[in-house]
Amino acid sequence: MKFTKMHGIGNDYVYIDTREQDEPTIGWPEVAKRVSDRRFGVGGDGLILIEKGISKNADGRMRMFNADGSESEMCGNGLRCVAKYLHDNTFKGNDKLNLDTGAGLLIADIKNRNKEGEAEKIEINMGPPILEASEIPTTGSGAGNEESLEVEGMQLNYTAISMGNPHCVIFIEDTKTFPVEKIGPLIENNTSLFPNRINIEFIQIISNSEVIQRTWERGSGETLACGTGASAVAVAGQLRGLLDNEVLIHLSGGDLKITWDGPGSNVFMEGGATYVCEGLLNKSLYE
């Protein structure tokens, strides 16, 4: 089975083009767990399938599995890589691609190409943020409100937002010293507050147009980047009067530019997408 390894500012996944390859006998969740293993597999934050589009005029479809085999609705960094793959291999020269995701049909805009004509920088129209509590989902009030939870004796203020997948945005003093590895999984698995588990963003504000982000991803642990998370951060920061409508977000693997013009507007995410390698999976990984 052919695979491609790509990353979006360090958020790395194993990509499999299923348009001309058969389903594995063991099922995609188990394949995701095996190939994501960084010692016994290819290694990555999860598995992303590049499929035929299912919507009218869709150029392709993204399906995403976390490293633990659970399927997620959306991945912003992954979608940029899917857009690059489809552009470079099937739709070279197209400025826009329509892509099906678990969060609906989204548009990728190719902003820059290299001298070979391959996509380098891509902007994704992420659609509007979801603030309704039942749709995030959360048992909290939702609506973009600042709320509070207690974890390990710490009182943390958060905002719950969905960008097609659920996020809990927490503003803190210092991302370097904050115990993300300890607090992240406790919030992720607080299913009384977040019934479908949740992704958590720990944010240090540099200015009203620049922040530092560390991410604890549902089903994968701490990752170097999260595009939907960065989008949620920009929305939460603006709703709480902390950030401007355009924000440069420094993630552990690189930078993303997020733009949101307020309620009723779509969120736009711009960043890079990079090939790592291609190869063939050993049968033990998919049979």
Secondary structure in CASP SS format (residue, H / E / C, confidence):
PFRMAT SS
TARGET T0000
AUTHOR 0000-0000-0000
METHOD secondary structure of the structure
MODEL  1
M C 1.00
K E 1.00
F E 1.00
T E 1.00
K E 1.00
M E 1.00
H E 1.00
G E 1.00
I C 1.00
G C 1.00
N E 1.00
D E 1.00
Y E 1.00
V E 1.00
Y E 1.00
I E 1.00
D E 1.00
T H 1.00
R H 1.00
E H 1.00
Q C 1.00
D C 1.00
E C 1.00
P C 1.00
T C 1.00
I C 1.00
G C 1.00
W H 1.00
P H 1.00
E H 1.00
V H 1.00
A H 1.00
K H 1.00
R H 1.00
V H 1.00
S H 1.00
D C 1.00
R C 1.00
R C 1.00
F C 1.00
G C 1.00
V C 1.00
G C 1.00
G C 1.00
D C 1.00
G E 1.00
L E 1.00
I E 1.00
L E 1.00
I E 1.00
E E 1.00
K C 1.00
G C 1.00
I C 1.00
S C 1.00
K C 1.00
N C 1.00
A C 1.00
D C 1.00
G E 1.00
R E 1.00
M E 1.00
R E 1.00
M E 1.00
F E 1.00
N E 1.00
A C 1.00
D C 1.00
G C 1.00
S C 1.00
E E 1.00
S E 1.00
E C 1.00
M C 1.00
C C 1.00
G H 1.00
N H 1.00
G H 1.00
L H 1.00
R H 1.00
C H 1.00
V H 1.00
A H 1.00
K H 1.00
Y H 1.00
L H 1.00
H H 1.00
D H 1.00
N H 1.00
T C 1.00
F C 1.00
K C 1.00
G C 1.00
N C 1.00
D C 1.00
K E 1.00
L E 1.00
N E 1.00
L E 1.00
D E 1.00
T E 1.00
G C 1.00
A C 1.00
G E 1.00
L E 1.00
L E 1.00
I E 1.00
A E 1.00
D E 1.00
I E 1.00
K E 1.00
N E 1.00
R E 1.00
N C 1.00
K C 1.00
E C 1.00
G C 1.00
E C 1.00
A E 1.00
E E 1.00
K E 1.00
I E 1.00
E E 1.00
I E 1.00
N E 1.00
M E 1.00
G E 1.00
P C 1.00
P C 1.00
I E 1.00
L C 1.00
E C 1.00
A H 1.00
S H 1.00
E H 1.00
I C 1.00
P C 1.00
T C 1.00
T C 1.00
G C 1.00
S C 1.00
G C 1.00
A C 1.00
G C 1.00
N C 1.00
E C 1.00
E E 1.00
S E 1.00
L E 1.00
E E 1.00
V E 1.00
E C 1.00
G C 1.00
M E 1.00
Q E 1.00
L E 1.00
N E 1.00
Y E 1.00
T E 1.00
A E 1.00
I E 1.00
S E 1.00
M C 1.00
G C 1.00
N C 1.00
P E 1.00
H E 1.00
C E 1.00
V E 1.00
I E 1.00
F E 1.00
I C 1.00
E C 1.00
D C 1.00
T C 1.00
K C 1.00
T C 1.00
F C 1.00
P C 1.00
V H 1.00
E H 1.00
K H 1.00
I H 1.00
G H 1.00
P H 1.00
L H 1.00
I H 1.00
E H 1.00
N C 1.00
N C 1.00
T C 1.00
S C 1.00
L C 1.00
F C 1.00
P C 1.00
N C 1.00
R C 1.00
I C 1.00
N E 1.00
I E 1.00
E E 1.00
F E 1.00
I E 1.00
Q E 1.00
I E 1.00
I E 1.00
S E 1.00
N C 1.00
S C 1.00
E E 1.00
V E 1.00
I E 1.00
Q E 1.00
R E 1.00
T E 1.00
W E 1.00
E E 1.00
R C 1.00
G C 1.00
S C 1.00
G E 1.00
E E 1.00
T E 1.00
L C 1.00
A C 1.00
C C 1.00
G H 1.00
T H 1.00
G H 1.00
A H 1.00
S H 1.00
A H 1.00
V H 1.00
A H 1.00
V H 1.00
A H 1.00
G H 1.00
Q H 1.00
L H 1.00
R C 1.00
G C 1.00
L C 1.00
L C 1.00
D C 1.00
N C 1.00
E E 1.00
V E 1.00
L E 1.00
I E 1.00
H E 1.00
L E 1.00
S C 1.00
G C 1.00
G E 1.00
D E 1.00
L E 1.00
K E 1.00
I E 1.00
T E 1.00
W E 1.00
D C 1.00
G C 1.00
P C 1.00
G C 1.00
S C 1.00
N C 1.00
V E 1.00
F E 1.00
M E 1.00
E E 1.00
G E 1.00
G E 1.00
A C 1.00
T E 1.00
Y E 1.00
V E 1.00
C E 1.00
E E 1.00
G E 1.00
L E 1.00
L C 1.00
N C 1.00
K H 1.00
S H 1.00
L H 1.00
Y C 1.00
E C 1.00
END
